[in-house]
Amino acid sequence: MKEIRFAKNLRELRKSKNLTQTELAKLVGVDQRTVSGWETGISEPSYAVLAVLCEIFEETFDGMLS
């Protein structure tokens, strides 16, 4: 269940910042396909990458995951 919430939250946050998956991928240091995987719930980022995402979107871990 958390994966789906994270995926939805990430997609909404990315769009709210007017970022493409490719742009977000460059900010985080991953491939665009990785971001796509996160947003579709296929995979999840590591805690280190999640921390970077929290900084980019000015969100807490709880905010990103719930």
N, C-alpha and C positions, 0 to 999 in steps of 0.2 A: 504493500500500500504506500509506503514512504517513497518508493521509486517513482510511482505515478505522480504523487504530489510534487516531488522534487522536479520531475520533468516538466510538469505544467508551470510551476513557479519559475523555473529557469527560462522557459519560453516567454512567459509574460514579462519577466524582468528584462530580458534581452530586447524584446520589442519595445518596451517602455523607454529604453535608452537609445532606440533607433539603431541598434547594432545588427548586422547580419551575423549568421553563424560563422562565417569566415573571419569577420572582424573580431568577434569574441574569441575565436580560436587563437588568433594572433596575440591577443592580450594575455591569454592564459598560457600560451606556449604549446598548444596541441593542434592536431589536424582538424579541419572542418568536420570530417566524418565522426570524430570523437564527440564534438558538440552535438551533432545530429543524434548520435547514439544516446547521449544523456537526455535529450529532449523527447526521444521516443521511448525512454525507459529500458532500452536494451542494456545500457551500462550505467555505472555511477562513477563520479570522479573520486580520486583519493582524497583523504582529509586535507592534505597539503593544497591540492587544487581547489577543494571546496573553500578553504580559507581565502584563497585568492579571489574566487568568485564572490565571496561575502564582501571583500574589500571593494571590488569593482562596483557591486550593486548596493553597497552600504547597507547590508543586511546581516542579521545574526544567523548562526547555524540553525537555530530553531525556525527562524523565518524562512530560510531556504528549504528546510526539510518538512515543514508542516503546512 
